[in-house]
């Protein structure tokens, strides 16, 4: 019955998409304007993800406002795309038929350019026989193909440290060949279209990274977008969306009403009642168990250690102090052994074991390989152990994070936070984020040797200000148009096309103002 209902909903969504696409296509754009290009080949296959929906809704809304829109669309244009890569069978072909069929529905009546795959024989010969490191640094005709492809390869294979085996090298080569072929097509496309701007998903996955790099070589404006913090919300930026750059005006302050709004949100979040990218991370939230409380009673202090998901594309921006998260954890392990009087509670990120997206280089694997659980002053909670992170923070001496959002929340809760990776919030003085690895190591040793660690009151104020701005100013709301379908995927609600006009939509209004008037993409 559930399967039948799901198929019925999918059929209704496909029909609704087709109706909306035709209605939008009937609106004639302003002829005197140069077009805006939309490109998104890494957020969906046959179903509509959040980011695919954001891209499509934004394009429709801008078209209704009179801006000419041209889509660059994949038609078997890559031998291996990112979402179509099966990490268990990386040589398997992607499901192109379902993806192309969905594209035909989404772009019905729109102006578009299909691109197909053309293998460069000389490039294939140049790639032959290269090892992983040579592929990573590979450039061709001045294009840093290895650099552009690497983050997507890590994401697809769900690991940071890639294995130098033939299966990985083959997939690396295919990604490079596909990126180059796509780049040749995109270059010709830009020559023909002469756009005023290019809008891409993420900007880090290799198809969009290739398009972004080529557009920037021409001096074109490139806007990227990603999922934001609130349900069904998007983040648009002229920078790199996965780094979450934002400018908060100095004069912006939280009034009594804004503080009350933030507190109401935090009350729900501290109970685990929130989603991110359509995922409910906390189906339940448990208090601290008796065995942990007993251990805490026998040791001088407790320090929670919060990791992140190693393969996520946002991590390309994180590794400023340490080479990567596991290099940080290796250093943390040295300090655990050097401080037997301190209890360290290591908490794996709840998204590490998500079905269909399970990490293949996980904190749990690191714990086993290093026999961390055998140490008397360590407790490890895996990603599916639903112990409350907030309960741990309340009893913490101070908090250690790599770069996950729990660091900002801990700071708001009044706990000192020592951050090891660049995060959304380290752009502002919200946590302790040293300028180098050596400075980090010195500060950690001071914290571990101190009877208490004071949280600066200005960090709390700034953390609240930053979190509010992320939640309610940079998060563009699309909940009026979307319903949850399955984890990470959505259906379109039934609404008339005119509901997407900037005069009717807060989100589209912000995107329109950002593109046309060069204003910040803010509510």
Secondary structure as GFF3:
##gff-version 3
##sequence-region A 1 523
A	DSSP	alpha_helix	2	25	.	.	.	ID=ss1
A	DSSP	beta_strand	36	39	.	.	.	ID=ss2
A	DSSP	alpha_helix	50	64	.	.	.	ID=ss3
A	DSSP	beta_strand	69	74	.	.	.	ID=ss4
A	DSSP	alpha_helix	96	106	.	.	.	ID=ss5
A	DSSP	beta_strand	111	115	.	.	.	ID=ss6
A	DSSP	alpha_helix	121	127	.	.	.	ID=ss7
A	DSSP	alpha_helix	132	136	.	.	.	ID=ss8
A	DSSP	alpha_helix	145	157	.	.	.	ID=ss9
A	DSSP	alpha_helix	166	193	.	.	.	ID=ss10
A	DSSP	beta_strand	197	201	.	.	.	ID=ss11
A	DSSP	alpha_helix	206	217	.	.	.	ID=ss12
A	DSSP	beta_strand	221	227	.	.	.	ID=ss13
A	DSSP	beta_strand	233	237	.	.	.	ID=ss14
A	DSSP	three_ten_helix	241	243	.	.	.	ID=ss15
A	DSSP	alpha_helix	256	269	.	.	.	ID=ss16
A	DSSP	alpha_helix	290	298	.	.	.	ID=ss17
A	DSSP	beta_strand	301	306	.	.	.	ID=ss18
A	DSSP	three_ten_helix	313	317	.	.	.	ID=ss19
A	DSSP	alpha_helix	325	338	.	.	.	ID=ss20
A	DSSP	beta_strand	342	347	.	.	.	ID=ss21
A	DSSP	alpha_helix	363	369	.	.	.	ID=ss22
A	DSSP	three_ten_helix	372	374	.	.	.	ID=ss23
A	DSSP	beta_strand	378	381	.	.	.	ID=ss24
A	DSSP	alpha_helix	389	394	.	.	.	ID=ss25
A	DSSP	beta_strand	399	401	.	.	.	ID=ss26
A	DSSP	alpha_helix	406	412	.	.	.	ID=ss27
A	DSSP	beta_strand	417	419	.	.	.	ID=ss28
A	DSSP	alpha_helix	437	449	.	.	.	ID=ss29
A	DSSP	alpha_helix	457	469	.	.	.	ID=ss30
A	DSSP	pi_helix	470	474	.	.	.	ID=ss31
A	DSSP	beta_strand	476	477	.	.	.	ID=ss32
A	DSSP	beta_strand	482	486	.	.	.	ID=ss33
A	DSSP	beta_strand	489	492	.	.	.	ID=ss34
A	DSSP	three_ten_helix	497	500	.	.	.	ID=ss35
A	DSSP	alpha_helix	506	516	.	.	.	ID=ss36
###
